[in-house]
Amino acid sequence: MCKVKEKSRIFAIGIPKKSKMSAFDLITIVGPTACGKTALAVRLADKLGTGVISADSRQVYRRMDLGTGKDKADYVLADGREVPSYLIDICEPGYKYNVYEFQRDFLAVYEQLRAKGQTPVLCGGTGMYVEAVLRGFRLVKVPVNEPLRRELEGKSLDELTAILKRYKKLHNTSDVDTVKRAIRGIEIEAYYASHPAEDDEFPQTRSLVVGIDIPREVRRERISKRLRQRLDEGMVDEVRRLINEGINPEDLIYYGLEYKYLTQYILGQLTYDEMVSQLETAIHQFAKRQMTWFRGMERRGISIEWIDFALPTEEKIERIMKLGIRN
């Protein structure tokens, strides 16, 4: 279990109330990777006198910074002040954080900020985490099912994928990108199927949901540029240090994307050029899946107000504030 501290990763001390959006008790910023949503969320949180709650399934891990794109510098404003952030750096690498724990941890921070009269800003690209909050998914901890795991042991990824498809339609291929993920997915769905009446209700929030609308080609250009920048900043060394700490390479591969391909490169399974090429393609595909998820959220009843990526930050914030008042 990960421990969420009462104070943020930076300094979640009280900050003065500045602006209110009385129609909402939460502001949610969504968008694909590299669209600038963190920087916008931070500036908006400062405007509202509140903090940013991260909805990113990998930024919970300590010392996994470049690979998860934490962009810690975004939380520091031009005048040197730091905006409080939450649910970042709360777990040790190797741990398998999940949506149940995210709901629990989100609720603890959300209630803490609401008790201070603040309107938290939820920001992230992990669609399942965001939707779990906005739609109030069932709050239930799924235990390990050892007999089922033994039964599934030795099956191929294709076989496991076929089994998981019997339980649900697969909206996100990351559910089945490794054997471990697929087995856990089956374990969760099997538990839900046999425990339909034991779900706890997750509190409903009134959230204004804002999406950053970025053109596909601009998104692709920013992703490629950002990847090379993070490689130059030492992303390979970051993963190598984690392995040298004793983190199981299979656990890093489990986290997918950067950690999957960088680990395979370090283990000698890919050349450097192969790693960069395959990783770049995988991130582009991931961004496309993120947008598919957000569009799916709209079809499932969540209204998203899309704002043009090209607008200056101050204009984006002004539009969000007007939406908050108008609604």
Secondary structure in CASP SS format (residue, H / E / C, confidence):
PFRMAT SS
TARGET T0000
AUTHOR 0000-0000-0000
METHOD secondary structure of the structure
MODEL  1
M C 1.00
C C 1.00
K C 1.00
V C 1.00
K C 1.00
E C 1.00
K C 1.00
S C 1.00
R C 1.00
I C 1.00
F C 1.00
A C 1.00
I C 1.00
G C 1.00
I C 1.00
P C 1.00
K C 1.00
K C 1.00
S C 1.00
K C 1.00
M C 1.00
S C 1.00
A C 1.00
F C 1.00
D C 1.00
L E 1.00
I E 1.00
T E 1.00
I E 1.00
V E 1.00
G C 1.00
P C 1.00
T C 1.00
A C 1.00
C C 1.00
G C 1.00
K H 1.00
T H 1.00
A H 1.00
L H 1.00
A H 1.00
V H 1.00
R H 1.00
L H 1.00
A H 1.00
D H 1.00
K H 1.00
L H 1.00
G C 1.00
T C 1.00
G C 1.00
V E 1.00
I E 1.00
S E 1.00
A C 1.00
D C 1.00
S C 1.00
R C 1.00
Q C 1.00
V C 1.00
Y E 1.00
R C 1.00
R C 1.00
M C 1.00
D C 1.00
L C 1.00
G C 1.00
T C 1.00
G C 1.00
K C 1.00
D C 1.00
K H 1.00
A H 1.00
D H 1.00
Y H 1.00
V E 1.00
L C 1.00
A C 1.00
D C 1.00
G C 1.00
R C 1.00
E E 1.00
V C 1.00
P C 1.00
S E 1.00
Y E 1.00
L C 1.00
I C 1.00
D C 1.00
I C 1.00
C E 1.00
E C 1.00
P C 1.00
G C 1.00
Y C 1.00
K C 1.00
Y C 1.00
N C 1.00
V H 1.00
Y H 1.00
E H 1.00
F H 1.00
Q H 1.00
R H 1.00
D H 1.00
F H 1.00
L H 1.00
A H 1.00
V H 1.00
Y H 1.00
E H 1.00
Q H 1.00
L H 1.00
R H 1.00
A H 1.00
K C 1.00
G C 1.00
Q C 1.00
T C 1.00
P C 1.00
V E 1.00
L E 1.00
C E 1.00
G E 1.00
G C 1.00
T C 1.00
G H 1.00
M H 1.00
Y H 1.00
V H 1.00
E H 1.00
A H 1.00
V H 1.00
L H 1.00
R C 1.00
G C 1.00
F C 1.00
R C 1.00
L E 1.00
V C 1.00
K C 1.00
V C 1.00
P C 1.00
V C 1.00
N C 1.00
E H 1.00
P H 1.00
L H 1.00
R H 1.00
R H 1.00
E H 1.00
L H 1.00
E C 1.00
G C 1.00
K C 1.00
S C 1.00
L H 1.00
D H 1.00
E H 1.00
L H 1.00
T H 1.00
A H 1.00
I H 1.00
L H 1.00
K H 1.00
R H 1.00
Y H 1.00
K C 1.00
K C 1.00
L C 1.00
H C 1.00
N C 1.00
T H 1.00
S H 1.00
D H 1.00
V H 1.00
D C 1.00
T C 1.00
V H 1.00
K H 1.00
R H 1.00
A H 1.00
I H 1.00
R H 1.00
G H 1.00
I H 1.00
E H 1.00
I H 1.00
E H 1.00
A H 1.00
Y H 1.00
Y H 1.00
A H 1.00
S H 1.00
H C 1.00
P C 1.00
A C 1.00
E C 1.00
D C 1.00
D E 1.00
E C 1.00
F C 1.00
P C 1.00
Q C 1.00
T C 1.00
R C 1.00
S E 1.00
L E 1.00
V E 1.00
V E 1.00
G E 1.00
I E 1.00
D E 1.00
I C 1.00
P C 1.00
R H 1.00
E H 1.00
V H 1.00
R H 1.00
R H 1.00
E H 1.00
R H 1.00
I H 1.00
S H 1.00
K H 1.00
R H 1.00
L H 1.00
R H 1.00
Q H 1.00
R H 1.00
L H 1.00
D H 1.00
E C 1.00
G C 1.00
M H 1.00
V H 1.00
D H 1.00
E H 1.00
V H 1.00
R H 1.00
R H 1.00
L H 1.00
I H 1.00
N H 1.00
E C 1.00
G C 1.00
I C 1.00
N C 1.00
P H 1.00
E H 1.00
D H 1.00
L H 1.00
I H 1.00
Y H 1.00
Y C 1.00
G C 1.00
L H 1.00
E H 1.00
Y H 1.00
K H 1.00
Y H 1.00
L H 1.00
T H 1.00
Q H 1.00
Y H 1.00
I H 1.00
L C 1.00
G C 1.00
Q C 1.00
L C 1.00
T C 1.00
Y H 1.00
D H 1.00
E H 1.00
M H 1.00
V H 1.00
S H 1.00
Q H 1.00
L H 1.00
E H 1.00
T H 1.00
A H 1.00
I H 1.00
H H 1.00
Q H 1.00
F H 1.00
A H 1.00
K H 1.00
R H 1.00
Q H 1.00
M H 1.00
T H 1.00
W H 1.00
F H 1.00
R H 1.00
G H 1.00
M H 1.00
E H 1.00
R H 1.00
R C 1.00
G C 1.00
I C 1.00
S C 1.00
I C 1.00
E E 1.00
W E 1.00
I E 1.00
D E 1.00
F C 1.00
A C 1.00
L C 1.00
P C 1.00
T H 1.00
E H 1.00
E H 1.00
K H 1.00
I H 1.00
E H 1.00
R H 1.00
I H 1.00
M H 1.00
K H 1.00
L H 1.00
G H 1.00
I H 1.00
R H 1.00
N C 1.00
END
